[in-house]
Amino acid sequence: MSSKDAQAPWSRAEFEEQLRAKGKNYHIHHPFNLRMNSGQCSPAQIRGWVANRCYYQSIIPKKDAAILSNCDDRETRRKWIARILDHDGYDDYQGHHAGGMEAWTQLGEAVGIPREELLSMSHVVPGVRFACDAYVDFARRRPWQEAVCSSLTEMFAPQIHKDRLATWPKYYNWIAPAGLNYFRSRIPLAQRDVDHGLDVTLDYFTTSEQQARALDILQFKLDILWTMLDAIEKAYPE
Ligand SMILES: O=C(O)c1cc(C(=O)O)c2c(n1)C(=O)C(=O)c1cc(C(=O)O)[nH]c1-2
């Protein structure tokens, strides 16, 4: 029995604090990201990152659909479905939204990758593919609340988007500013996603053993993001 098992569970506030403390392992601290946001990446490295991250963008709606397919709570499904529409976009009675994948495609064009080439995923390296596929696989197989918990790396995403908006125009003036719209669009959406994801997680993982499991799940997801940058770093050397 670990020392945590013998303890009383954390309060909601303490548990949230423990989840947020995992931010120290976020890919914002990865050497490739540090170089990217301090102007040290070549155009080929930026293009490599955009092309490989496109695969992550493409699996997010499939991951969210897997969560929906396992979720037996209508209230959760009503909220969760918005995540798919955020990325895929829509043309319906609610109007028109081009979606995050389209915004990512515009980022691709702004860095010099033609749309068809980007969407063909021909640049995606094996490590990135394996890491992203592991995320979808987890969401398909595990209880939906665990998959919701794994999405909580988004707690740390607004800062990384803000960093790119603050640094890229300065260091990479060859990238048309409109290409950065994806990052701008995600800041409020990530906040909304986190508010909901945290509610689910704080409600579901209540014993000390479950809370420890939630931290492990979050670490698994942090590892996916970290592994992606390891693979990208290796594929596009200095
Ligand atoms: O640019 C990033 O570093 C970053 C990280 C993450 C994340 O932490 O998982 C997401 C995003 N961006 C993002 O744009 C996004 O839509 C998103 C959805 C999710 C998820 O797990 O459901 N993570 C992320």
The ligand as an SDF file (V2000), in Angstrom:
LIG
                    3D

 24 26  0  0  0  0  0  0  0  0999 V2000
   -0.8230   23.7160  -29.2790 O   0  0  0  0  0  0  0  0  0  0  0  0
   -0.7690   23.0310  -28.2820 C   0  0  0  0  0  0  0  0  0  0  0  0
    0.2580   22.8960  -27.6100 O   0  0  0  0  0  0  0  0  0  0  0  0
   -1.9970   22.3120  -27.8990 C   0  0  0  0  0  0  0  0  0  0  0  0
   -2.0080   21.3910  -26.8810 C   0  0  0  0  0  0  0  0  0  0  0  0
   -3.2000   20.7100  -26.6000 C   0  0  0  0  0  0  0  0  0  0  0  0
   -3.1680   19.8100  -25.4370 C   0  0  0  0  0  0  0  0  0  0  0  0
   -2.6350   20.2380  -24.3970 O   0  0  0  0  0  0  0  0  0  0  0  0
   -3.6150   18.6850  -25.5230 O   0  0  0  0  0  0  0  0  0  0  0  0
   -4.3370   20.9310  -27.4070 C   0  0  0  0  0  0  0  0  0  0  0  0
   -4.2330   21.9350  -28.3940 C   0  0  0  0  0  0  0  0  0  0  0  0
   -3.0880   22.5930  -28.6270 N   0  0  0  0  0  0  0  0  0  0  0  0
   -5.3440   22.2780  -29.2110 C   0  0  0  0  0  0  0  0  0  0  0  0
   -5.2290   23.1920  -30.0360 O   0  0  0  0  0  0  0  0  0  0  0  0
   -6.5670   21.5710  -29.0860 C   0  0  0  0  0  0  0  0  0  0  0  0
   -7.5300   21.8590  -29.7960 O   0  0  0  0  0  0  0  0  0  0  0  0
   -6.6390   20.5170  -28.1390 C   0  0  0  0  0  0  0  0  0  0  0  0
   -7.6600   19.6260  -27.8360 C   0  0  0  0  0  0  0  0  0  0  0  0
   -7.1420   18.8000  -26.8820 C   0  0  0  0  0  0  0  0  0  0  0  0
   -7.7430   17.6120  -26.2500 C   0  0  0  0  0  0  0  0  0  0  0  0
   -6.9830   16.8890  -25.5860 O   0  0  0  0  0  0  0  0  0  0  0  0
   -8.9430   17.3890  -26.4210 O   0  0  0  0  0  0  0  0  0  0  0  0
   -5.8860   19.1800  -26.5870 N   0  0  0  0  0  0  0  0  0  0  0  0
   -5.5560   20.2300  -27.3320 C   0  0  0  0  0  0  0  0  0  0  0  0
  1  2  2  0
  2  3  1  0
  2  4  1  0
  4  5  1  0
  4 12  2  0
  5  6  2  0
  6  7  1  0
  6 10  1  0
  7  8  2  0
  7  9  1  0
 10 11  2  0
 10 24  1  0
 11 12  1  0
 11 13  1  0
 13 14  2  0
 13 15  1  0
 15 16  2  0
 15 17  1  0
 17 18  1  0
 17 24  2  0
 18 19  2  0
 19 20  1  0
 19 23  1  0
 20 21  2  0
 20 22  1  0
 23 24  1  0
M  END
$$$$
